[in-house]
Amino acid sequence: MSSVVDSEKIVPRSKSNGGNFDPGSSPKRVSPDPDVTTGAVSEQDITDPNQEDLLQTQQRIRRKVDFRLCTIAGILSSLNLLDSGILSSAAVTSMLSDLSLDQNNRFSISIFIFTISSMIFQLPSTIAVRIVGPRPWFTFITFSFGIITLCTGFVKTWQQMIALRVLLGAAMSGVFPGLSYLISTWYPRKEQQLRFAFMQSGEVIILSTGSLVNYGLNRLDGNKGLEGWRWMFIVQGVCTCVIGILTYWWMVDFPENPEKSFRFLTAEESRIIAERIQNDRDDLLPQQFSLGKVLVHAKDVKVWAFACLFFLQNIVSTALAYFVPIILENGLGYSSNEAIILSAPPYYYAVVPVLISSWYADRFRLRGPIITFNAMCLITGFAVLGFAGNPGVRYFGIFLATGAYVANWAALSAYQANNVVGYVVSGQRCMRVAFADDVYSQWKRVFTAAACTMFNGAGGIAGSYIVRNTEAPFYSTAVWVSIGSHIIMISIIVALTVYFYYANRSVVRRSMVLESTVGFKYTY
């Protein structure tokens, strides 16, 4: 079945033909003012009933995409934290002693090996989202994740646990980069951060609810001859398998392939979506896959700057996600069950800053200042956690740090997605004349998402070693590493902001072409 959006029909529009696609028109340009043209009709543009109808139609379609895509994305991305939620809750039960994970840093090794496996498979898994398709691929990896989690409930030795951790890392490696890539293809740049925030909100709500579920499952200790921590893996593994099956019908395909989604958009709605993406950045259709067309984007230094930001971010998020119950028990003096329960509220709170900061960021087209503000909040949170004496005040520091790092996931995802356009230029500078397999590509988005997530995984390795029980109750290494990493993050943001500012000024003053896209300007 052919796609509703045909690559031979998607060519630049000319004002002289009333906005219809015309192969003979001059190259289409992105508006120099990023707030003016994003493929949507703004309220200020409404001058007649037809434009008002179009705006209402776009809003209705956007809500439809939000409901279908962002909901399942939030559920699936929770797999990134589901594992850390179960493992961190199980770490304050008998699991460590049952499996001898409390010897020679074996617990940290179980986190480390999971991250290494995930890093190795991230780029192939993200590429598979485009080649195989979102529906079958996300169904496969989600169901696999559930089966492996279920099996973890029956391991007898720490070696078996390590082996399953390798498989688990491979299974979930494509979840976050794949979903980030998919969401970036559906929305204009000015709407992306709030959508990443929707995804993050679903993720942390499920994680925090999982902590409460883990508390209840731990009380099944001894039931059917199984320890409480085993019930955590078994029950949540079964639930994940069910979600994996539902994903096949719930997940949507790419916007140029609406017929591959189950009962989703009409042909006219798909055309409107495609037109919005074309007007925003003109990279709707993918290039024919080859490894060289993916890896060529490694030459862009900017991609590695984005990746470093994710590395610095995940040092902290891994430390908090895996070790908050341990910090609450050993550092703040709470019991095992209290530590499990008290690890949930900070994540419920995190929904508030991520949604508010993301709405504000999209509304005013701000990225760098939002990331910097969140980083400063995290630094403050860790300072309170590390240097305050009162347990209640230190618990407040966990709230502040958790809300800040969750908000920055959405901000960093939008930051990188807004500032790369999927082009490979072959032979000459691309002037956006028409789609051609040797010119246009989404593989830069794929490569950037995978590179960021790989560095994110490397940050997870570092984060798994900075919380040391010998340093309880104040965990000085974790505190200082977290504060230092976010000072470096702010420095990188400042450097990128200066670069983006002068690059955008060159577009106006010297007609420079950025990202091989006429009229494109960076968002900072």
C-alpha positions in Angstrom: 0.0 0.0 0.0 1.4 3.4 -1.0 1.9 6.1 1.5 -0.7 8.9 1.6 2.2 11.4 1.6 4.0 10.7 -1.7 7.6 11.9 -1.9 7.1 12.9 -5.6 4.3 15.2 -4.6 6.1 17.0 -1.7 7.9 19.9 -3.3 8.2 23.6 -2.5 5.2 25.8 -2.6 4.9 29.1 -4.5 2.9 32.1 -3.4 1.8 32.6 -6.9 0.0 29.3 -7.1 -2.1 30.0 -4.0 0.0 27.7 -1.7 -0.4 24.5 -3.8 2.6 22.4 -4.3 4.4 23.2 -7.5 7.4 21.4 -8.9 8.4 24.4 -10.9 8.5 26.9 -8.1 11.5 28.5 -6.6 13.1 26.9 -3.5 11.0 27.2 -0.3 12.6 29.0 2.6 12.0 28.8 6.3 10.9 32.1 7.7 13.8 34.0 9.3 11.6 34.7 12.2 11.1 31.3 14.0 8.0 32.6 15.7 6.2 33.4 12.4 6.3 30.2 10.4 6.0 26.8 11.9 3.6 25.3 9.5 0.6 26.3 11.7 -1.6 29.3 11.4 -1.3 31.5 14.4 -4.1 33.5 16.0 -2.5 36.7 14.7 -2.7 35.4 11.2 -6.4 34.9 11.2 -8.0 37.3 8.7 -10.8 35.3 7.2 -13.1 32.4 8.2 -11.1 29.9 6.1 -7.9 30.6 8.1 -9.9 30.3 11.4 -11.2 27.0 10.3 -7.7 25.8 9.4 -6.4 26.9 12.8 -9.2 25.0 14.6 -8.6 21.9 12.4 -4.9 22.0 13.2 -5.6 22.3 16.9 -8.0 19.4 16.7 -5.5 17.2 14.9 -2.8 18.2 17.4 -4.9 17.1 20.3 -5.6 13.8 18.5 -1.9 13.2 18.0 -1.2 14.2 21.6 -3.7 11.8 23.0 -2.6 8.9 20.9 1.2 9.3 20.7 2.1 11.1 23.9 0.1 8.7 26.1 1.8 5.6 24.8 5.1 7.3 24.7 4.8 8.2 28.4 3.9 4.6 29.2 6.7 3.1 27.2 9.3 5.6 28.3 8.5 4.6 31.9 10.4 1.4 31.0 13.6 3.5 31.4 12.7 4.1 35.0 10.6 1.0 35.7 13.8 -1.1 36.0 15.5 1.5 38.3 12.3 1.7 40.3 12.1 -2.1 40.9 15.8 -2.5 41.5 16.0 0.4 43.9 13.0 -0.8 45.9 14.4 -4.4 45.9 17.7 -3.1 47.1 16.3 -2.2 50.5 14.8 -5.7 50.9 16.5 -9.1 51.2 17.5 -9.2 47.4 21.1 -8.1 47.9 21.9 -10.7 50.5 19.7 -13.4 48.7 21.8 -13.0 45.5 25.1 -12.0 47.2 24.8 -8.6 45.4 26.0 -6.9 48.6 29.6 -8.1 48.0 32.3 -6.4 46.0 30.2 -3.7 44.4 28.1 -6.4 42.6 25.0 -4.2 42.9 26.7 -1.4 41.1 28.0 -3.9 38.5 24.4 -5.0 37.8 23.6 -1.4 37.0 26.8 -0.9 35.0 26.4 -4.0 32.8 22.8 -3.0 32.0 23.9 0.4 30.9 26.8 -1.0 28.7 24.4 -3.3 27.0 21.9 -0.5 26.4 24.6 1.8 24.9 25.8 -0.9 22.5 22.3 -1.5 21.0 20.9 2.1 21.1 21.9 3.2 17.5 20.8 -0.1 15.9 17.6 -0.1 17.8 16.8 3.5 16.9 17.5 2.8 13.2 15.1 -0.2 13.5 12.3 2.2 14.5 12.6 3.8 11.1 13.3 0.6 9.0 11.0 -1.9 10.8 8.3 0.7 11.8 7.3 2.0 15.2 4.4 -0.3 15.8 6.1 -3.7 15.3 9.4 -2.6 16.8 8.1 -1.0 20.0 5.8 -4.0 20.4 8.7 -6.4 20.1 11.1 -4.6 22.5 8.4 -3.9 25.1 7.2 -7.5 25.2 10.8 -8.7 25.4 11.4 -6.2 28.3 8.4 -7.7 30.1 9.5 -11.3 29.6 13.1 -10.6 30.9 11.7 -8.7 33.9 9.4 -11.6 34.7 12.3 -14.0 34.5 14.4 -11.9 36.9 11.9 -12.8 39.6 13.2 -16.4 39.4 17.0 -15.9 39.4 18.9 -17.9 42.0 22.4 -16.4 41.8 24.0 -13.0 41.1 25.5 -14.4 37.9 22.1 -15.2 36.5 21.0 -11.6 37.5 23.9 -10.1 35.6 23.1 -12.2 32.5 19.5 -11.1 32.5 20.6 -7.5 33.0 22.6 -7.7 29.8 19.5 -8.9 27.9 17.3 -6.3 29.6 19.7 -3.5 28.5 19.5 -4.7 24.9 15.7 -4.9 25.0 15.1 -1.4 26.2 17.9 0.3 24.4 15.7 1.8 21.7 12.9 3.0 23.9 13.9 6.5 24.8 15.9 7.5 21.6 13.2 5.9 19.4 10.4 7.7 21.1 12.3 11.0 21.1 12.9 10.6 17.4 9.3 9.6 16.6 7.8 12.6 18.6 10.2 15.0 16.9 8.9 13.9 13.4 5.3 14.7 14.4 5.5 18.2 15.7 7.0 21.6 14.6 9.9 22.8 16.6 8.0 25.3 18.7 5.6 22.6 20.0 8.1 19.8 20.9 9.2 20.5 24.5 5.7 20.4 25.9 5.2 17.0 24.1 8.5 15.7 25.6 7.1 17.0 28.9 3.9 15.0 28.4 6.1 11.9 27.8 8.2 12.6 30.9 5.1 13.2 33.0 3.7 9.8 32.1 7.1 8.3 32.8 7.5 9.7 36.3 3.8 9.1 37.3 4.2 5.5 36.5 7.5 5.3 38.3 6.2 6.9 41.4 3.1 4.7 41.4 5.4 1.7 40.9 7.2 2.6 44.1 3.8 2.4 46.0 3.0 -0.9 44.2 6.5 -2.2 45.2 5.7 -1.4 48.8 2.5 -3.6 48.5 4.3 -6.4 46.7 7.0 -6.5 49.3 4.4 -7.3 51.8 3.8 -10.5 49.9 7.1 -11.7 51.2 6.9 -15.5 51.8 3.7 -15.9 49.8 3.9 -19.0 47.5 7.4 -19.4 48.9 8.7 -16.3 47.1 10.4 -13.3 48.6 8.8 -9.9 48.3 11.3 -8.6 45.8 10.6 -11.5 43.5 6.9 -10.5 43.4 8.0 -7.0 42.3 9.7 -8.4 39.2 7.1 -11.0 38.4 4.0 -8.8 38.6 5.5 -5.8 36.8 7.0 -8.1 34.2 3.5 -9.5 33.4 2.0 -6.0 33.2 4.8 -4.9 30.8 4.0 -7.9 28.6 0.4 -6.9 28.4 1.3 -3.3 27.5 3.7 -4.7 24.8 0.8 -6.5 23.2 -1.5 -3.4 23.3 1.3 -1.3 21.9 0.8 -2.9 18.4 -2.6 -1.2 18.1 -2.0 1.9 20.2 1.4 3.1 18.7 1.3 5.3 15.6 3.6 5.2 12.6 5.5 8.2 11.1 3.4 11.1 9.8 4.1 10.2 6.2 2.7 6.7 6.7 -0.8 7.3 8.2 -2.2 4.2 6.7 0.1 2.1 8.9 -1.4 3.4 12.1 -4.5 1.6 13.5 -7.6 3.8 13.1 -5.8 7.1 13.5 -5.8 10.0 11.0 -7.8 10.5 7.8 -6.0 11.3 4.5 -6.8 15.0 4.8 -5.6 15.1 8.4 -2.4 13.5 7.4 -1.9 16.0 4.6 -2.3 18.9 7.0 0.2 17.3 9.4 2.7 16.7 6.6 2.3 20.3 5.4 3.0 21.7 8.9 6.3 19.7 9.1 7.3 20.7 5.6 6.8 24.4 6.4 8.7 24.1 9.7 11.8 22.3 8.6 11.2 20.4 5.3 12.5 17.0 6.4 9.4 14.9 6.4 10.6 12.0 4.4 13.6 9.7 5.2 16.5 8.9 3.0 17.2 5.4 1.8 19.2 3.8 4.6 22.9 3.2 4.5 25.3 3.1 7.4 27.4 5.9 5.8 24.5 8.2 5.6 23.9 7.8 9.3 27.5 8.0 10.5 28.4 11.0 8.4 26.7 13.2 11.0 29.4 12.3 13.5 31.3 15.1 11.9 29.0 17.7 13.5 30.6 18.9 16.7 27.3 20.3 17.9 25.9 16.7 18.1 28.6 15.8 20.6 27.9 18.9 22.6 24.3 17.8 23.0 25.4 14.3 23.8 27.7 15.7 26.6 24.7 17.5 28.1 22.8 14.1 28.4 25.9 12.5 29.9 26.0 15.1 32.6 22.3 14.9 33.2 22.2 11.2 33.6 25.0 11.1 36.2 22.5 12.7 38.6 19.3 11.0 37.4 20.8 7.5 37.7 22.1 8.3 41.2 18.6 9.4 42.3 16.6 6.8 40.4 18.5 3.8 41.7 19.6 5.0 45.1 16.9 7.3 46.6 15.5 4.5 48.8 19.0 3.6 49.9 19.7 7.3 50.7 16.4 7.5 52.6 17.2 4.4 54.6 20.9 4.7 55.3 21.2 8.5 55.0 18.0 9.8 56.5 17.3 7.0 58.9 13.9 5.7 57.6 12.9 2.0 57.7 12.9 -0.2 54.6 9.2 0.2 53.9 9.2 3.9 54.7 12.1 4.4 52.2 10.1 2.7 49.5 7.0 4.8 50.1 8.9 8.1 50.5 10.7 7.6 47.2 7.4 8.2 45.3 6.3 11.7 46.3 9.3 13.5 44.7 8.4 12.0 41.3 4.7 13.1 41.6 6.0 16.6 42.4 8.3 16.5 39.3 5.2 16.6 37.0 4.6 20.2 38.1 8.0 21.7 37.1 8.3 19.7 33.9 4.9 20.8 32.6 5.2 24.4 33.7 8.7 25.0 32.4 8.0 23.2 29.1 4.9 25.2 28.5 6.8 28.4 29.2 9.7 27.2 27.0 7.5 26.5 24.0 5.4 29.6 24.5 8.4 31.9 24.4 10.8 29.7 22.2 13.3 29.4 25.0 15.6 26.4 25.5 19.0 27.4 27.1 17.6 29.6 29.9 15.2 26.9 30.9 17.9 24.3 31.1 20.1 26.6 33.0 17.3 27.4 35.5 16.6 23.7 36.1 20.3 23.0 36.5 20.6 25.7 39.2 17.6 24.2 41.0 19.3 20.8 41.0 22.5 22.3 42.3 20.5 23.9 45.1 18.7 20.6 45.8 21.9 18.6 46.2 23.4 21.3 48.3 20.5 21.0 50.7 20.7 17.2 50.6 24.4 17.2 51.3 24.8 20.0 53.8 21.6 20.3 55.8 21.3 18.5 59.1 17.5 18.0 59.5 16.2 14.9 57.7 13.0 16.7 56.6 15.0 19.5 55.1 17.3 17.0 53.3 14.2 15.2 52.0 13.0 18.6 50.5 16.4 18.6 48.7 15.5 15.3 47.0 12.2 16.9 45.9 14.0 19.9 44.4 16.7 17.8 42.7 14.2 15.3 41.3 11.9 18.0 39.9 14.8 19.8 38.3 16.3 16.7 36.5 13.0 15.4 35.3 12.2 18.9 33.9 15.6 19.0 32.1 14.9 15.7 30.3 12.2 17.4 28.3 14.2 20.6 27.9 17.3 18.8 26.6 15.3 16.5 24.3 13.7 19.6 22.7 17.0 21.5 22.6 18.7 18.8 20.5 15.6 18.1 18.3 15.1 21.8 17.6 18.7 22.4 16.4 19.3 19.5 13.9 17.7 19.1 10.5 17.8 15.8 8.8 19.9 16.5 5.7 22.9 14.9 4.0 24.2 17.1 1.3 25.7 15.2 -1.7 27.7 17.1 -4.2 26.4 20.6 -3.6 24.7 22.7 -1.0 21.0 21.7 -0.6 18.7 24.5 -1.6 15.5 22.7 -0.8 14.4 22.3 -4.4 12.7 18.9 -4.1 13.0 15.7 -2.2 15.7 13.4 -3.5 17.2 10.3 -1.9 20.8 11.7 -2.2 19.9 15.0 -0.6 17.2 14.7 2.1 17.4 12.6 5.2 16.0 12.1 8.7 19.1 10.1 9.6 20.7 13.1 11.3 17.8 13.1 13.8 18.3 9.3 14.3 22.0 9.6 14.8 21.7 12.6 17.2 19.0 10.9 19.3 21.1 7.7 19.5 24.3 9.6 20.3 22.6 11.5 23.0 21.2 8.4 24.5 24.5 6.5 24.3 26.2 9.3 26.2 23.2 9.3 28.5 24.0 5.7 29.2 27.7 6.5 29.9 26.5 9.0 32.4 24.4 6.2 34.0 27.6 4.2 34.4 29.2 7.1 36.3 26.1 7.7 38.3 25.9 4.1 39.5 29.2 4.5 41.3 28.9 7.9 43.0 26.5 6.9 45.8 28.7 5.1 48.3 27.2 3.6 51.4 30.5 4.1 53.2 29.8 7.9 52.9 26.4 7.7 54.6 24.6 9.8 55.7 25.8 12.8 53.6 27.2 11.0 50.5 29.8 13.7 49.7 31.0 12.2 46.4 27.4 12.0 45.0 26.7 15.6 46.1 29.9 17.2 44.7 29.9 15.2 41.5 26.2 16.2 40.9 26.9 19.8 41.6 30.0 19.9 39.5 28.3 18.1 36.5 25.6 20.7 36.4 28.1 23.6 36.6 29.7 22.1 33.5 26.3 21.7 31.9 25.6 25.4 32.4 28.9 26.2 30.8 28.2 24.2 27.7 24.8 25.9 27.4 26.4 29.3 27.6 28.9 28.3 24.9 26.2 26.9 22.6 24.1 30.0 23.2 26.9 32.3 22.0 27.5 30.1 19.0 23.8 30.0 18.1 23.4 33.7 18.5 26.2 34.6 16.1 25.2 31.9 13.7 21.6 33.3 13.6 22.9 36.8 13.1 24.9 35.6 10.1 21.7 34.3 8.6 20.2 37.8 8.7 23.3 39.8 7.8 25.1 37.5 5.4 22.4 35.1 4.2 24.4 32.2 5.7 22.7 28.8 5.2 22.6 26.8 8.5 22.0 23.0 8.6 22.0 23.1 4.8 18.5 24.7 5.1 17.8 28.1 3.6 16.4 30.4 6.3 16.8 27.9 9.2 17.7 29.5 12.5 18.8 27.9 15.7 16.5 27.8 18.8 18.3 28.7 22.0 
